[in-house]
């Protein structure tokens, strides 16, 4: 179980069932925003993540840090969002590849704790969204945010830093993949044993 204190979130690894290789059926995701965010983008992000994992029959409960303060939960993951999580017209386009998110690893164990760089995502997708109206921009940014979160969540659920060759589990995703109306192949199976022998290390996009 993970106990959430009022002053600080204490995150443990996933439950014994998950560690044993049993797929997680219900997961509480705690969202921490360190700067401004668009409710529309966040709503779209949630739908995108849920859609990605619907074939895994994963039930996700979304909560804020305040909502979980002092509570006791089972399987839990924390996503901390840095920068402004919203459509940012005119933001400088990304000039070189940079990590969009990182899932932490300690002593070879993938932890249920990820940091998401909202400003970097906004910079990456801006060239494709230039001229887009604000409401549509917020939706597309939320889609990109959701696909980044889904990628990190795949690492957390599989407890592996391994990547696939197609879809959301590729080592890196383009602005087009993150915002496309066409669905991007998701994550199926969530079988940790498929990645036995990987060299665990901090994953950066």
C-alpha positions in Angstrom: 0.0 0.0 0.0 1.1 3.6 -0.5 0.4 6.1 2.3 0.0 9.7 1.2 0.9 12.2 3.9 -0.4 15.8 3.9 3.0 17.4 3.5 4.7 15.0 1.2 3.7 12.2 -1.1 5.4 9.0 -0.1 5.5 6.6 -3.1 6.2 3.0 -2.7 6.7 0.5 -5.5 3.6 -1.2 -6.9 1.9 -3.8 -4.7 3.1 -7.3 -4.1 0.7 -8.6 -6.7 2.2 -6.4 -9.4 5.7 -7.2 -8.4 4.9 -10.9 -8.7 3.9 -10.3 -12.3 0.1 -10.1 -11.9 -1.3 -7.3 -14.2 -2.5 -4.3 -12.3 -6.3 -3.9 -12.6 -6.8 -0.6 -10.8 -4.4 2.3 -10.5 -4.6 5.6 -8.8 -2.7 8.3 -10.6 -1.8 11.4 -8.7 -1.3 14.6 -10.7 0.9 17.4 -9.4 1.0 20.6 -11.5 3.8 23.0 -10.6 2.5 25.8 -12.9 -0.5 26.7 -14.9 -2.6 24.1 -16.8 -5.5 24.0 -19.1 -8.5 22.0 -17.8 -9.4 21.0 -21.4 -5.9 19.8 -22.0 -5.8 17.7 -18.8 -9.3 16.3 -19.6 -8.1 15.2 -23.1 -4.9 13.8 -21.6 -6.9 11.6 -19.2 -9.1 10.3 -22.0 -6.0 9.5 -24.2 -4.4 7.5 -21.4 -7.5 5.6 -20.6 -8.0 4.8 -24.3 -4.5 3.5 -24.6 -4.9 1.0 -21.7 -8.5 0.0 -22.3 -7.5 -3.4 -23.8 -5.4 -4.1 -20.6 -8.7 -3.6 -18.6 -6.9 -1.1 -16.4 -9.2 1.1 -14.3 -7.6 4.5 -13.6 -8.6 6.8 -10.8 -7.3 10.3 -11.3 -6.6 12.4 -8.2 -4.8 15.6 -7.2 -2.2 15.8 -4.5 -4.7 17.5 -2.2 -7.3 14.8 -2.8 -5.0 12.0 -1.7 -3.4 13.8 1.3 -3.6 11.5 4.3 -5.2 8.6 2.4 -4.1 5.0 2.0 -4.1 3.6 -1.5 -3.2 0.4 -3.3 -1.4 0.7 -6.6 -0.4 4.3 -7.1 1.7 6.3 -9.5 2.6 10.0 -9.3 3.1 12.3 -12.3 4.6 15.7 -11.6 4.1 18.2 -14.4 6.8 21.0 -14.8 6.2 24.1 -16.7 2.9 25.4 -18.2 0.7 22.5 -19.3 -1.4 24.2 -21.9 -1.3 25.3 -25.6 1.3 28.0 -25.9 1.0 29.9 -29.2 4.3 31.4 -30.2 6.5 29.3 -27.9 10.0 28.8 -29.3 10.2 25.6 -31.3 12.5 22.9 -30.0 15.9 23.2 -31.7 17.2 19.8 -30.6 15.9 16.6 -29.0 15.2 16.8 -25.3 13.6 14.6 -22.7 9.9 15.1 -22.6 9.5 13.0 -19.5 11.5 10.8 -17.1 10.4 7.9 -15.0 12.7 7.3 -12.1 14.7 4.2 -11.3 16.4 3.3 -8.0 18.7 0.4 -7.5 17.5 -1.2 -10.7 13.8 -0.8 -9.7 11.5 1.3 -11.9 9.6 3.6 -9.5 6.0 4.7 -10.0 7.1 8.3 -10.2 7.5 10.4 -13.3 8.3 14.0 -14.2 6.7 15.5 -17.3 8.2 18.6 -19.0 5.2 20.4 -20.3 7.1 23.3 -21.9 9.3 20.9 -23.9 6.2 19.1 -25.2 4.7 22.5 -26.1 7.9 23.5 -27.9 7.9 20.2 -29.9 4.4 20.3 -31.1 4.1 24.1 -31.7 5.3 24.0 -35.3 2.4 21.6 -36.2 -0.2 23.7 -34.3 0.8 27.1 -35.5 -2.4 28.9 -36.6 -4.6 26.5 -34.7 -7.4 28.1 -32.6 -7.0 28.0 -28.9 -9.7 25.4 -28.1 -8.3 23.0 -30.8 -4.8 23.8 -29.7 -5.6 22.8 -26.1 -7.2 19.6 -27.3 -4.2 18.6 -29.4 -1.7 19.6 -26.7 -3.7 17.4 -24.3 -3.5 14.5 -26.7 0.3 14.9 -26.9 0.5 15.1 -23.1 -1.6 12.0 -22.8 0.6 10.0 -25.1 3.7 11.0 -23.2 2.1 10.0 -19.9 0.9 6.7 -21.5 4.5 6.0 -22.5 5.8 6.6 -19.0 3.0 4.6 -17.5 3.9 1.6 -19.7 7.4 1.7 -18.1 5.8 1.9 -14.6 3.3 -1.0 -15.2 5.9 -3.2 -16.8 8.6 -2.2 -14.3 11.0 -2.0 -17.3 13.0 0.6 -19.2 12.6 -1.4 -22.4 11.1 0.1 -25.5 9.2 -1.4 -28.4 9.7 -0.8 -32.1 6.3 0.7 -33.0 3.6 2.9 -31.4 3.7 4.6 -28.0 6.5 2.4 -26.7 9.0 3.6 -29.3 12.1 5.2 -27.7 11.0 8.6 -29.1 7.8 10.0 -30.5 7.6 12.8 -33.1 5.3 15.8 -32.9 3.2 14.2 -35.6 2.8 11.0 -33.6 1.9 12.9 -30.5 -0.9 15.0 -32.1 -2.2 12.9 -35.0 -5.9 12.3 -35.2 -5.1 8.7 -36.2 -4.7 6.4 -33.2 -1.2 5.4 -32.3 -0.7 1.7 -31.5 -0.9 1.3 -27.7 0.6 -0.9 -25.1 -0.6 -4.5 -25.0 0.1 -7.3 -22.6 2.1 -5.5 -19.9 4.1 -8.7 -19.3 7.2 -7.9 -17.3 8.9 -11.2 -18.0 9.2 -10.2 -21.7 11.9 -7.8 -20.6 14.0 -10.0 -18.4 17.7 -9.2 -18.8 17.3 -5.5 -19.5 19.8 -3.2 -18.0 17.6 -1.0 -15.8 18.5 2.7 -15.9 16.9 6.0 -15.8 14.7 6.5 -18.9 14.7 9.8 -20.7 12.9 10.5 -23.9 
